[in-house]
Amino acid sequence: MLIWTARVSKKKTAVITAVILVAVLAVVVLVGNQADPAVSGLPQLADNEARVSYLQSMGWEVDPEPVETLQFLLPEKLEEPYLTYNKLQDSQGFDLSTACGKQVSRFTYTVTNYPDRPEGVQLNLYICEEQPVAGDILCAGADGFQDTLVYPTEETD
């Protein structure tokens, strides 16, 4: 059995403690930057022009001005109907839980290029801190639907 002993002065202990604290602080700062919206890879949608361009990049053509704009505070914890709606969002890479307890804006646009539906289709885009957190396409009525923002492609046989 080998036993090591070392004498450590108060000065060395203070230096070692300071180095550990600096390392922990550096990790906290780096992790904090990972949550920064600019680092997340999501588009910054600060104005209507950016939102419309974003939707066009997904294949959607919309009237340039929203037909409705709504702001609301998302609850601290998701409950129904938000839980069901978030399942739709998960399927397209969004997650409403990242906006819990925050102010969210909903912009509703009229869609002009939905396949086989020349009118009556709307698109909702939910923005929190200038980033998209949710979105859906919907059509009201007897043969209505609600779907993701993924542009529908015609299937070939």
Rosetta constraint file for C-alpha pairs under 8 A:
AtomPair CA 8 CA 12 HARMONIC 6.10 0.50
AtomPair CA 8 CA 13 HARMONIC 6.63 0.50
AtomPair CA 9 CA 13 HARMONIC 6.32 0.50
AtomPair CA 10 CA 14 HARMONIC 6.15 0.50
AtomPair CA 11 CA 15 HARMONIC 6.28 0.50
AtomPair CA 12 CA 16 HARMONIC 6.13 0.50
AtomPair CA 13 CA 17 HARMONIC 6.09 0.50
AtomPair CA 14 CA 18 HARMONIC 6.10 0.50
AtomPair CA 15 CA 19 HARMONIC 6.20 0.50
AtomPair CA 16 CA 20 HARMONIC 6.29 0.50
AtomPair CA 17 CA 21 HARMONIC 6.20 0.50
AtomPair CA 18 CA 22 HARMONIC 6.15 0.50
AtomPair CA 19 CA 23 HARMONIC 6.23 0.50
AtomPair CA 20 CA 24 HARMONIC 6.22 0.50
AtomPair CA 21 CA 25 HARMONIC 6.08 0.50
AtomPair CA 22 CA 26 HARMONIC 6.10 0.50
AtomPair CA 23 CA 27 HARMONIC 6.35 0.50
AtomPair CA 24 CA 28 HARMONIC 6.30 0.50
AtomPair CA 25 CA 29 HARMONIC 6.20 0.50
AtomPair CA 26 CA 30 HARMONIC 6.15 0.50
AtomPair CA 27 CA 31 HARMONIC 6.09 0.50
AtomPair CA 28 CA 32 HARMONIC 6.04 0.50
AtomPair CA 29 CA 33 HARMONIC 6.28 0.50
AtomPair CA 30 CA 34 HARMONIC 6.53 0.50
AtomPair CA 31 CA 35 HARMONIC 6.96 0.50
AtomPair CA 32 CA 36 HARMONIC 6.84 0.50
AtomPair CA 33 CA 39 HARMONIC 7.22 0.50
AtomPair CA 34 CA 39 HARMONIC 6.08 0.50
AtomPair CA 34 CA 40 HARMONIC 6.96 0.50
AtomPair CA 35 CA 39 HARMONIC 7.00 0.50
AtomPair CA 35 CA 40 HARMONIC 6.63 0.50
AtomPair CA 36 CA 40 HARMONIC 6.41 0.50
AtomPair CA 37 CA 41 HARMONIC 7.35 0.50
AtomPair CA 37 CA 42 HARMONIC 7.11 0.50
AtomPair CA 37 CA 131 HARMONIC 7.71 0.50
AtomPair CA 38 CA 42 HARMONIC 7.56 0.50
AtomPair CA 38 CA 44 HARMONIC 7.93 0.50
AtomPair CA 42 CA 131 HARMONIC 6.36 0.50
AtomPair CA 42 CA 132 HARMONIC 7.31 0.50
AtomPair CA 43 CA 54 HARMONIC 7.88 0.50
AtomPair CA 43 CA 131 HARMONIC 6.05 0.50
AtomPair CA 43 CA 132 HARMONIC 7.38 0.50
AtomPair CA 44 CA 50 HARMONIC 7.61 0.50
AtomPair CA 44 CA 130 HARMONIC 5.39 0.50
AtomPair CA 44 CA 131 HARMONIC 5.27 0.50
AtomPair CA 45 CA 50 HARMONIC 5.14 0.50
AtomPair CA 45 CA 51 HARMONIC 5.40 0.50
AtomPair CA 45 CA 54 HARMONIC 7.89 0.50
AtomPair CA 45 CA 127 HARMONIC 7.65 0.50
AtomPair CA 45 CA 130 HARMONIC 4.93 0.50
AtomPair CA 45 CA 131 HARMONIC 5.70 0.50
AtomPair CA 45 CA 132 HARMONIC 7.33 0.50
AtomPair CA 46 CA 50 HARMONIC 6.64 0.50
AtomPair CA 46 CA 51 HARMONIC 7.67 0.50
AtomPair CA 46 CA 130 HARMONIC 5.05 0.50
AtomPair CA 46 CA 131 HARMONIC 7.88 0.50
AtomPair CA 47 CA 51 HARMONIC 6.45 0.50
AtomPair CA 48 CA 52 HARMONIC 6.14 0.50
AtomPair CA 48 CA 64 HARMONIC 7.99 0.50
AtomPair CA 48 CA 65 HARMONIC 7.51 0.50
AtomPair CA 49 CA 53 HARMONIC 6.14 0.50
AtomPair CA 50 CA 54 HARMONIC 6.07 0.50
AtomPair CA 51 CA 55 HARMONIC 6.30 0.50
AtomPair CA 52 CA 56 HARMONIC 6.15 0.50
AtomPair CA 52 CA 62 HARMONIC 7.25 0.50
AtomPair CA 52 CA 64 HARMONIC 6.66 0.50
AtomPair CA 53 CA 57 HARMONIC 6.14 0.50
AtomPair CA 54 CA 58 HARMONIC 6.67 0.50
AtomPair CA 55 CA 59 HARMONIC 6.65 0.50
AtomPair CA 55 CA 60 HARMONIC 5.44 0.50
AtomPair CA 55 CA 61 HARMONIC 7.27 0.50
AtomPair CA 55 CA 62 HARMONIC 7.85 0.50
AtomPair CA 56 CA 60 HARMONIC 4.79 0.50
AtomPair CA 56 CA 61 HARMONIC 5.78 0.50
AtomPair CA 56 CA 62 HARMONIC 7.84 0.50
AtomPair CA 58 CA 149 HARMONIC 7.65 0.50
AtomPair CA 58 CA 150 HARMONIC 6.98 0.50
AtomPair CA 58 CA 151 HARMONIC 6.56 0.50
AtomPair CA 59 CA 151 HARMONIC 5.92 0.50
AtomPair CA 60 CA 111 HARMONIC 7.02 0.50
AtomPair CA 60 CA 112 HARMONIC 7.88 0.50
AtomPair CA 60 CA 113 HARMONIC 6.61 0.50
AtomPair CA 60 CA 114 HARMONIC 7.73 0.50
AtomPair CA 60 CA 151 HARMONIC 6.94 0.50
AtomPair CA 61 CA 111 HARMONIC 5.97 0.50
AtomPair CA 61 CA 112 HARMONIC 5.59 0.50
AtomPair CA 61 CA 113 HARMONIC 5.64 0.50
AtomPair CA 62 CA 109 HARMONIC 6.10 0.50
AtomPair CA 62 CA 110 HARMONIC 5.46 0.50
AtomPair CA 62 CA 111 HARMONIC 4.46 0.50
AtomPair CA 62 CA 112 HARMONIC 5.45 0.50
AtomPair CA 62 CA 113 HARMONIC 7.56 0.50
AtomPair CA 63 CA 109 HARMONIC 6.37 0.50
AtomPair CA 63 CA 110 HARMONIC 5.56 0.50
AtomPair CA 63 CA 111 HARMONIC 6.65 0.50
AtomPair CA 63 CA 112 HARMONIC 6.98 0.50
AtomPair CA 64 CA 109 HARMONIC 7.77 0.50
AtomPair CA 65 CA 109 HARMONIC 6.91 0.50
AtomPair CA 66 CA 107 HARMONIC 6.00 0.50
AtomPair CA 66 CA 108 HARMONIC 5.28 0.50
AtomPair CA 66 CA 109 HARMONIC 4.54 0.50
AtomPair CA 66 CA 110 HARMONIC 7.22 0.50
AtomPair CA 67 CA 107 HARMONIC 7.79 0.50
AtomPair CA 67 CA 108 HARMONIC 5.72 0.50
AtomPair CA 67 CA 109 HARMONIC 5.63 0.50
AtomPair CA 67 CA 110 HARMONIC 6.93 0.50
AtomPair CA 68 CA 106 HARMONIC 7.96 0.50
AtomPair CA 68 CA 107 HARMONIC 6.04 0.50
AtomPair CA 68 CA 108 HARMONIC 5.18 0.50
AtomPair CA 68 CA 109 HARMONIC 7.34 0.50
AtomPair CA 69 CA 105 HARMONIC 7.04 0.50
AtomPair CA 69 CA 106 HARMONIC 5.67 0.50
AtomPair CA 69 CA 107 HARMONIC 4.74 0.50
AtomPair CA 69 CA 108 HARMONIC 6.40 0.50
AtomPair CA 70 CA 105 HARMONIC 5.60 0.50
AtomPair CA 70 CA 106 HARMONIC 5.07 0.50
AtomPair CA 70 CA 107 HARMONIC 6.68 0.50
AtomPair CA 71 CA 103 HARMONIC 6.88 0.50
AtomPair CA 71 CA 104 HARMONIC 5.67 0.50
AtomPair CA 71 CA 105 HARMONIC 4.33 0.50
AtomPair CA 71 CA 106 HARMONIC 6.24 0.50
AtomPair CA 72 CA 103 HARMONIC 5.72 0.50
AtomPair CA 72 CA 104 HARMONIC 5.47 0.50
AtomPair CA 72 CA 105 HARMONIC 6.49 0.50
AtomPair CA 73 CA 101 HARMONIC 6.43 0.50
AtomPair CA 73 CA 102 HARMONIC 5.61 0.50
AtomPair CA 73 CA 103 HARMONIC 4.49 0.50
AtomPair CA 73 CA 104 HARMONIC 6.04 0.50
AtomPair CA 74 CA 99 HARMONIC 6.85 0.50
AtomPair CA 74 CA 100 HARMONIC 5.36 0.50
AtomPair CA 74 CA 101 HARMONIC 5.22 0.50
AtomPair CA 74 CA 102 HARMONIC 5.64 0.50
AtomPair CA 74 CA 103 HARMONIC 6.31 0.50
AtomPair CA 74 CA 104 HARMONIC 6.60 0.50
AtomPair CA 75 CA 100 HARMONIC 5.58 0.50
AtomPair CA 75 CA 101 HARMONIC 5.04 0.50
AtomPair CA 75 CA 102 HARMONIC 7.65 0.50
AtomPair CA 76 CA 100 HARMONIC 4.75 0.50
AtomPair CA 76 CA 101 HARMONIC 4.21 0.50
AtomPair CA 76 CA 102 HARMONIC 7.90 0.50
AtomPair CA 77 CA 97 HARMONIC 7.61 0.50
AtomPair CA 77 CA 100 HARMONIC 6.18 0.50
AtomPair CA 77 CA 101 HARMONIC 7.55 0.50
AtomPair CA 78 CA 82 HARMONIC 5.72 0.50
AtomPair CA 78 CA 83 HARMONIC 5.89 0.50
AtomPair CA 78 CA 97 HARMONIC 6.80 0.50
AtomPair CA 78 CA 100 HARMONIC 7.16 0.50
AtomPair CA 79 CA 83 HARMONIC 5.44 0.50
AtomPair CA 80 CA 84 HARMONIC 6.42 0.50
AtomPair CA 81 CA 85 HARMONIC 6.31 0.50
AtomPair CA 82 CA 86 HARMONIC 5.88 0.50
AtomPair CA 83 CA 87 HARMONIC 6.59 0.50
AtomPair CA 84 CA 88 HARMONIC 7.08 0.50
AtomPair CA 85 CA 89 HARMONIC 6.56 0.50
AtomPair CA 86 CA 90 HARMONIC 6.04 0.50
AtomPair CA 86 CA 94 HARMONIC 7.96 0.50
AtomPair CA 86 CA 95 HARMONIC 6.40 0.50
AtomPair CA 86 CA 96 HARMONIC 6.04 0.50
AtomPair CA 87 CA 91 HARMONIC 6.56 0.50
AtomPair CA 88 CA 92 HARMONIC 7.17 0.50
AtomPair CA 88 CA 147 HARMONIC 7.58 0.50
AtomPair CA 88 CA 148 HARMONIC 6.67 0.50
AtomPair CA 89 CA 93 HARMONIC 6.41 0.50
AtomPair CA 89 CA 94 HARMONIC 4.95 0.50
AtomPair CA 89 CA 95 HARMONIC 6.02 0.50
AtomPair CA 89 CA 96 HARMONIC 7.43 0.50
AtomPair CA 89 CA 134 HARMONIC 5.91 0.50
AtomPair CA 89 CA 135 HARMONIC 7.11 0.50
AtomPair CA 89 CA 148 HARMONIC 7.15 0.50
AtomPair CA 90 CA 94 HARMONIC 5.26 0.50
AtomPair CA 90 CA 95 HARMONIC 5.76 0.50
AtomPair CA 91 CA 148 HARMONIC 7.84 0.50
AtomPair CA 92 CA 148 HARMONIC 6.63 0.50
AtomPair CA 92 CA 149 HARMONIC 7.44 0.50
AtomPair CA 92 CA 150 HARMONIC 7.22 0.50
AtomPair CA 94 CA 132 HARMONIC 7.76 0.50
AtomPair CA 94 CA 133 HARMONIC 5.49 0.50
AtomPair CA 94 CA 134 HARMONIC 5.61 0.50
AtomPair CA 95 CA 133 HARMONIC 6.08 0.50
AtomPair CA 95 CA 134 HARMONIC 6.89 0.50
AtomPair CA 96 CA 100 HARMONIC 6.92 0.50
AtomPair CA 96 CA 133 HARMONIC 5.72 0.50
AtomPair CA 96 CA 134 HARMONIC 6.45 0.50
AtomPair CA 98 CA 133 HARMONIC 7.67 0.50
AtomPair CA 99 CA 103 HARMONIC 7.72 0.50
AtomPair CA 99 CA 104 HARMONIC 7.49 0.50
AtomPair CA 99 CA 128 HARMONIC 6.57 0.50
AtomPair CA 99 CA 133 HARMONIC 7.25 0.50
AtomPair CA 102 CA 128 HARMONIC 7.31 0.50
AtomPair CA 103 CA 128 HARMONIC 6.42 0.50
AtomPair CA 103 CA 129 HARMONIC 7.96 0.50
AtomPair CA 104 CA 126 HARMONIC 6.53 0.50
AtomPair CA 104 CA 127 HARMONIC 5.66 0.50
AtomPair CA 104 CA 128 HARMONIC 4.78 0.50
AtomPair CA 104 CA 129 HARMONIC 7.78 0.50
AtomPair CA 105 CA 126 HARMONIC 5.57 0.50
AtomPair CA 105 CA 127 HARMONIC 5.17 0.50
AtomPair CA 105 CA 128 HARMONIC 6.49 0.50
AtomPair CA 106 CA 124 HARMONIC 6.42 0.50
AtomPair CA 106 CA 125 HARMONIC 5.60 0.50
AtomPair CA 106 CA 126 HARMONIC 4.47 0.50
AtomPair CA 106 CA 127 HARMONIC 6.42 0.50
AtomPair CA 107 CA 124 HARMONIC 5.65 0.50
AtomPair CA 107 CA 125 HARMONIC 5.21 0.50
AtomPair CA 107 CA 126 HARMONIC 6.44 0.50
AtomPair CA 108 CA 122 HARMONIC 6.60 0.50
AtomPair CA 108 CA 123 HARMONIC 5.52 0.50
AtomPair CA 108 CA 124 HARMONIC 4.50 0.50
AtomPair CA 108 CA 125 HARMONIC 6.46 0.50
AtomPair CA 109 CA 122 HARMONIC 5.58 0.50
AtomPair CA 109 CA 123 HARMONIC 5.15 0.50
AtomPair CA 109 CA 124 HARMONIC 6.52 0.50
AtomPair CA 110 CA 120 HARMONIC 7.71 0.50
AtomPair CA 110 CA 121 HARMONIC 6.25 0.50
AtomPair CA 110 CA 122 HARMONIC 4.58 0.50
AtomPair CA 110 CA 123 HARMONIC 6.33 0.50
AtomPair CA 111 CA 119 HARMONIC 7.44 0.50
AtomPair CA 111 CA 120 HARMONIC 7.88 0.50
AtomPair CA 111 CA 121 HARMONIC 5.46 0.50
AtomPair CA 111 CA 122 HARMONIC 5.25 0.50
AtomPair CA 111 CA 123 HARMONIC 6.37 0.50
AtomPair CA 112 CA 118 HARMONIC 6.32 0.50
AtomPair CA 112 CA 119 HARMONIC 6.67 0.50
AtomPair CA 112 CA 121 HARMONIC 7.65 0.50
AtomPair CA 113 CA 117 HARMONIC 7.55 0.50
AtomPair CA 113 CA 118 HARMONIC 6.60 0.50
AtomPair CA 114 CA 118 HARMONIC 6.53 0.50
AtomPair CA 114 CA 121 HARMONIC 7.12 0.50
AtomPair CA 115 CA 152 HARMONIC 7.66 0.50
AtomPair CA 117 CA 121 HARMONIC 7.21 0.50
AtomPair CA 120 CA 139 HARMONIC 5.99 0.50
AtomPair CA 120 CA 140 HARMONIC 7.34 0.50
AtomPair CA 121 CA 137 HARMONIC 7.07 0.50
AtomPair CA 121 CA 138 HARMONIC 5.81 0.50
AtomPair CA 121 CA 139 HARMONIC 4.70 0.50
AtomPair CA 121 CA 140 HARMONIC 7.70 0.50
AtomPair CA 122 CA 137 HARMONIC 5.82 0.50
AtomPair CA 122 CA 138 HARMONIC 5.42 0.50
AtomPair CA 122 CA 139 HARMONIC 6.35 0.50
AtomPair CA 123 CA 135 HARMONIC 7.29 0.50
AtomPair CA 123 CA 136 HARMONIC 5.76 0.50
AtomPair CA 123 CA 137 HARMONIC 4.47 0.50
AtomPair CA 123 CA 138 HARMONIC 6.27 0.50
AtomPair CA 123 CA 149 HARMONIC 7.91 0.50
AtomPair CA 124 CA 135 HARMONIC 5.26 0.50
AtomPair CA 124 CA 136 HARMONIC 5.29 0.50
AtomPair CA 124 CA 137 HARMONIC 6.40 0.50
AtomPair CA 124 CA 138 HARMONIC 7.93 0.50
AtomPair CA 125 CA 132 HARMONIC 7.01 0.50
AtomPair CA 125 CA 134 HARMONIC 6.19 0.50
AtomPair CA 125 CA 135 HARMONIC 4.42 0.50
AtomPair CA 125 CA 136 HARMONIC 6.81 0.50
AtomPair CA 126 CA 132 HARMONIC 5.76 0.50
AtomPair CA 126 CA 133 HARMONIC 5.72 0.50
AtomPair CA 126 CA 134 HARMONIC 4.99 0.50
AtomPair CA 126 CA 135 HARMONIC 5.73 0.50
AtomPair CA 127 CA 131 HARMONIC 5.27 0.50
AtomPair CA 127 CA 132 HARMONIC 4.51 0.50
AtomPair CA 127 CA 133 HARMONIC 5.70 0.50
AtomPair CA 127 CA 134 HARMONIC 7.25 0.50
AtomPair CA 128 CA 132 HARMONIC 6.40 0.50
AtomPair CA 128 CA 133 HARMONIC 6.39 0.50
AtomPair CA 135 CA 148 HARMONIC 6.74 0.50
AtomPair CA 135 CA 149 HARMONIC 6.12 0.50
AtomPair CA 136 CA 146 HARMONIC 6.65 0.50
AtomPair CA 136 CA 147 HARMONIC 5.62 0.50
AtomPair CA 136 CA 148 HARMONIC 4.78 0.50
AtomPair CA 136 CA 149 HARMONIC 5.24 0.50
AtomPair CA 137 CA 145 HARMONIC 7.94 0.50
AtomPair CA 137 CA 146 HARMONIC 5.57 0.50
AtomPair CA 137 CA 147 HARMONIC 5.19 0.50
AtomPair CA 137 CA 148 HARMONIC 6.01 0.50
AtomPair CA 137 CA 149 HARMONIC 6.03 0.50
AtomPair CA 138 CA 144 HARMONIC 7.15 0.50
AtomPair CA 138 CA 145 HARMONIC 5.50 0.50
AtomPair CA 138 CA 146 HARMONIC 4.30 0.50
AtomPair CA 138 CA 147 HARMONIC 6.42 0.50
AtomPair CA 139 CA 144 HARMONIC 4.68 0.50
AtomPair CA 139 CA 145 HARMONIC 5.27 0.50
AtomPair CA 139 CA 146 HARMONIC 6.57 0.50
AtomPair CA 140 CA 144 HARMONIC 4.60 0.50
AtomPair CA 140 CA 145 HARMONIC 6.74 0.50
